[in-house]
């Protein structure tokens, strides 16, 4: 019997894939040997690496590539351009920064890119039909339980232990040392929730790109992969966890990607809602008209109360409320006042690196060697993070904190546009599926569109190519797309 059809082989694949999804929330597991200072340490990398070996053995047996289509070709083109940029960067020659050398940063960057591609290829290979996706979603949301567990522990520490044992620091901060034993960071500040992620913004970003898109798609497409009550519970958990992070980027991305996805794919729902809302004015009979008008008014009051409640809840956190409480006279001052000054300064410095090397870039992972000299003057004072970067005692290697600025600076204009094309192709596939009359295809299209839009938006606030959140949903979408092209159907 061939390996690929052996029952034990099938069970092994499913087990490793299920564990990969279940452990996905743990993004900074301390004991993964990925080098000092590395924050992105996804625990799911362990079963995922084993699964890749199994899939490669299957590919050799079947004598076919693990993945072969237009999106995979774009990814390969990006890798080649990044490789050429890295060679040019080595030829340019840069002075060492602290204990970092060009070779060490390049190796680190390519390992990170390899990790990211692994989180793209394996989901694509493991999602070939409807049955595969149902299995994926089941274990994906079982993994969400880990975030809930982490959130409960953190809330318990904030609102129970710190209150009851405020005079006994060892008990008041009981959760923090335990968390540091497992992850690279302890409890977040300002009583924000991070779950099992490194920090609150990472948790919110995971929800925006990986967890909530499929809940949103299920409601909009009318596709039931779990019972309605369960779907309502999972959706509520996602939104509650996101709210408790008080992550401005994450919450804005969820709202923005959700609204744009609805406008692009939910026209029929919008048309029906519009007709329903104005139907009382076309209703004959005064009593029925008054009754229906009362329903609409009650709904508007309820929506206004919900919006007001959300505003008050988010405004209770000073970090989030600073978005509208800042009193600045310029855009730069506004970014500084909302604690985004370091991000703006590093992004501006990265842009200057791109302007100096627009065609070749400086090599994957090497932008940090140039950022100090291009930091804007306004960032030298009153901003702790950038001031520390300029300190003679500093040993932290800087980064652009913006994926697109990083790609421009390190891979040049060609690498940047190839990577952007990668997103555009996935968005195009998603839109095509979202217009299908088949509920499953529509579900995949809407979920994929929400996820890719979220990933694209999140690139404005982080620059890591190793983080699973930017790869998993595109990988799932691509695997189903590849199956559709090669087999002509998606049903299991």
N, C-alpha and C positions, 0 to 999 in steps of 0.2 A: 504494500500500500504506500502511495506517495505521502510525503510528510504533510503537504498542504491540505489533504483531505482526512488525515488521521484525527479521530475524535479528541485525543489528548492534546494535539496541537491546537485545535480550535479552542478548547477550554483554556489552554495556556495563554493564547492571544487575548481572549476575553478577560481573563483574570488580570493580566498585566495592564490592559487598557482601562479596566475598571479601577484599578489601584492608581493609575496615573491621574484619572479624573478626580478620584476621591481625595488625593493628596494635593491637588492643584492649589487650594487656598494657602498652603504653607510655602511662601515665596522666599523666605530668608532663613532656611534651616542652618543652624550654626555649624553643624558637623560635616557639611559637604566640603571636601577639600578643593576649593576653587580659588585659593590665594587670599592673603590678608587684605582687608579693606573691601572685598567684594560683597556687595549687599544683595545682589540678585542670586539667590541660592535655592531654586525651587526643588522641594523634596520629591516632587513627581518625576524629576529627572532620573531617579534611580530605576523605577519600573519602566519608564519610557525608553531608557537606553537598552534595557533587556528586550523590550518589544521591538525596537529597531533591528536588533540582531535577528530576531525571529522572522521579521518581515523581509529582511535582506536574503535570508536563506530561502524563503518562499519565492522571491524574485529570481534568484539563481535557478531554482528548480523549474520555474515556469518560463525562464529565459525572456523576461520582459523587465522594463524599467519600473521602479517603484511608483513613479509618477511621470506622466508625459502629456503635456498640453501647453496652451499658449501662456498661461500664468506661470507654470513651472519654467518655461523658456525665459520669461521676463526675469524671474528670480535668478536663473543661471546667468543671464546677461548682467544683472546687477553685481553678482559675485565677481564676474570677470572684470568689470569696470573698477570695482573696489580693489581688486588685486593689482590692476595696473596703477591705480592711484597710490597704493601702498608702495609699489616699486619706485614710482616717481618721488614719493615722499622720502624714501630712503636715499635716493640720489641727491635730493635737495640738501639733506643733512641738517639736523637740528641739534642744538646743544642739549645735553641731559638736564632734566629738571629734578632737583632734589636727588633721590636715589633712583629715579625712573630713567630708563633709556628708551630710545625709539623702538628697539627690538622688543623690549618687555611689554610696552603698551600695544604694539601691533599684535603680538601673540595673544594678549589678553582680549583685544577687540575681536580677533578672528575666532577665538574660543566662544566668545559671547554670541557672535553671529551664528556659529555652528549650533549652539544651544537653541537659539531662536528658530533656525530652520528645522531643527529636530521637532520642535513644538508645532511646526507647520506641516511637515511631511507625514508624521505619524497620524494625526487626526484626519488628514486627507486619505491615507491608506485604510483607515479603520471605519470610514463612513462612506459606504458604497450604495446603500439603499435605505428604505424606510425603517426596516428592522434595526439596522446598524445605528441610525440616528436615535431611535427610541432607547436603545441600550446606552448610548452616549449621554443622552439627557438624564436618564435615570441616575447614573453614577455621578454625573456632573452636579446634580442637585443633592445627592447624598453628601457630596463633598462640602456643600454649603453649610451642612450641619456643623462642620469644624469651625466655620466663621461664627456661627451662632454660639457655639461653646465658648470661643474666645471672647466674644462680645459680652456674654453673661458674666464671665470671670472678671472682665474689666469693669463692667457696671457694678458688680458686687464690691469690687475694691473701692470704686469712687463713692458709692452712695451707701455702703454698709460698713465696710471695714474702716474707712477713713473717718466715719462718723462715730462709730462705737468705740474704736481704739485710737482716737486721735492723740491721746497722751502716751501711746506706746508705738513708736515709729516702726518697730520690727513687725508688728501685727498690722498696722495701718497700711503698710506697703508690702503686704505679703505676696501679692501677685507679681509685682515687678521683678524681683529676683528669679522667680520661677520662669517667667517669660523670657528673661535674658539667658537662662540656661538652654532654651530651645531655639530662640530666634536671635537675630543680630541686634535687636533693639528692645527696650523695655516698654513701659506704658507710655502712650502718647500724652502730651501736655493738654491743658484746657479741657480735661475730661472728654476727650474725643475717643471714638472707638476705632480700633484697627483690626479686630478679629484675629485671624492667624496671619495677616499680611504684615509687612514691615512697618507700615505707617498708615494712617487713615486714608490718605489720598490713593494709596495702592488698593485698599479694599474697595473704595468707591469706583476706582477705575476698573477693577475686576467685575464688579456688578454691572457697570455701564457697557462693557465690551463683551462679557462672557455669559453672565447669568440672566440679566433682565431682558436682553433682546428676544430670547425664546419665549419668555412669558408674554411679552408684548405681542409677539407674532401670533401666539396661540389665540389670544383674544381677538386680534384684528382679522385673522384668517379663518376663525371658526374651526380650528383644527384641535382635536382633543387627544393629546398624548398622555394626559393623566385626567383624573376626574376633576370636575369644575371646582369643587370645594378645595381639592389639593392645589389646583392651579391658583386659586384665590389666595390660599395660605402662602404659597411660595412667592407669589408676586408681592404680597404684603411684607414678607420677610426681607425681600430684596430692597424694597423702598425704605423700610424702617432702618435697616443696616446702613444704607446709603445716607439717610438723614442723620443718623447718629455719628457719622464720620465728620460732619460739618465740613466736608471737602468742597470747596467752591468750584473747583474744576470738575470734579466728578459729578456733582449735582447739576451743574449747568450743561454738561455733556449729555446726561440722561435726559434732561428736559429738551435740549436742542435736537439731539438725534431722534428722540421720540416724536417731536413735533414735525420735523422734516420727513421722517418716515411715514407718518400719518398723512401728510399733505401729498406725498408722492404715490402712496399706495392705498389710501383710505378714502378716495373720492366718493365711492358709493356710500360708505358710512356717513360721510359728511353731507352728501345730498339727502339721505334719508333723515338725518338729524335736523337738517334745515327745514325740510318739508314737515316734519313732526312738530317742530317748534312753532311754525306759522299756521299750522292746521286749524287752530281755534278760530282764526279770522275767516275761515272758509266753512265753518260749521254752522248749520242751520239749527236754531233752537237756543234760546237765551240761557236756559239752565245748564245745558251741556257745555256751552261756550264758557260760562263763568267757571264751571268746574275745571275745564281744561286750562283756562288762563291761570287759575289758582295753582294748578300743578306746575306750570312753567315758572311762575313767580317763586314758588317754594323751592324749585330746583335752582334758580338763580341765587336765591338767598343762601341756600346750602353751599353752592359753589363759592360764593363770596366769603362765607364763614370759613370754609376749608382753606381758601387762599390766605385769608387773614390769620388763621391758626398756624399755617406753615410759615408765614412771614414772621410771626411772633416767636415761634419755636426756633427758627434759624437765627433770628435777631438776638436771641438770648445768649448766643455765643459771640463774644467780642470779636474774635478772629473773622467770623463770617459777616457780622454786622458792619465791619469796617468797609465793606464794599460800597455801602451807601452813606456811611457816617463820615467818610474821609472828606475833608475840606481842603482841596488842592486847587492851585491856580494853573497847573500845567499837567500834561499827561505823564511826564516823568515823575513829578511829585506825587501824582495819584498812585502810580505803581509802587513808589516807596512807601506811601501811607498805608497801602493795603498789604504790605509785607511781600511784595513781588519785585522789589527793587533789584535784588541779586539776580533773579531770573532775567530781567530786562537787560541788566548790565552785561551778563555773560552772553546773552543772545546777540547784543550789539557787537561784542568783541568777536564772536563767532562769525558774524556777517563781515566784519573787517578782514578776517582770515580768508573768507571766500572771495572777497574783492581782490585780495592780493594773489590768490591762486584759483581763478575762476574755472579753468578748464581741467586741470589735473587734480585739484585738491591737495591736501598735505598727507594723505594716507589714513586708512581706517584706524581710529583710536588715537591719532596724533594731534588733534586740534588743541588739546590742553597745553601743549608745549608753547603755543603762540598766544593764548588768551590774555596772559598778564600784560603784555605790551600794548594790547588793544582795548583794555578796560577803559570806559569813558571817564572823564575827569570827575563828573558828579558822583561816581560810585566810590571814590577814594575816601569819602568822609561820611560819617553818620550811618553807614551801613555795615554792620558787624561782619557779615559773611565775606563781603568783598575786601573789607579792610584786613581781615585775617589772611586772605589769599596773598595780600601784598606784604604781610609781615615777614621779616627775615626768619622767624622761627617756624613758619608754616611748612608743612610737608604734605598737604592734601593736594592731590592732582585734580585740577579744575575740569569741569565739563560744561557744555553749552546749555544743558537743561532744556533743550528743544531739539527734537529729532530732525526736523527739516533743516534747521541751521547747521546741525552737525553733519548731515549728509552733504549739504552744499560745501561746507568747509573741508570735509575729509575725502569726498569722492567727486567733487566738482559738479558742474551743471549736468553732465551726462548721467552720473550715478543718481542724482536727485530726480531727474525726470523719468528715469527707468523705474525708480521706486514709486513715484507718483502714478505712473501708468499701471503698475501692479494694483493699486487701489481702484483706479478707474475701470479696469477690466472686471474686477470683482463687483463693483457697484452696478456695472452694466448687466452682468449675469443675474444679479439679484433683482434688478428692476424687471428684467424679462420674465423671470419666474414669478414675481409678485403679480403679474397680470394674467397668469394662467387660471383656467377655470377649475383645475384640480386643487383641492384644498391643501394637500400635502406640499405640492410644489409652491403654492402661494405662501404657505407657512415658512418654507425654507427661504424663499425670496425675501420675505419681510424680515425674518430673523437675521438673515445674512446682511441685508441692507442696513438695519439698525446697528448690527455689530461692526460692520466696516466703517460706517459713518462715525461711530463712537471711537474706534481705533484711530481713524484719521484725525479726529479732533484732539484726542489725548496726546498725539504727537507734538502738540504745541507746548506741553508742560513736562515732558520727560524725553530722555534721549537714549535709553537703553535698548539695544537690539536683542537682549537675552530674555526680556520679560515675556512670559508666556501669554499675557493678556493681549498682545498685539498679533499673535499668530494663531491661536486656537480656533477662533470663530472663522477667520479666512480659510484655515485648513479644512474645517468641516464643510464649508461651502464649496471649496474646490473639489473635495473628494466626491461629493454628490454630483457636481457638475461634470466631472470626468466620467463618472459612471453613466450619466445621461448621454454623453456624446458617444461612448463606446458601446453601450448596451441598448440605447434607445428607450429606456424606462428607468423608473426609480423604485418600483415596488419590489419587496423582498420575495 
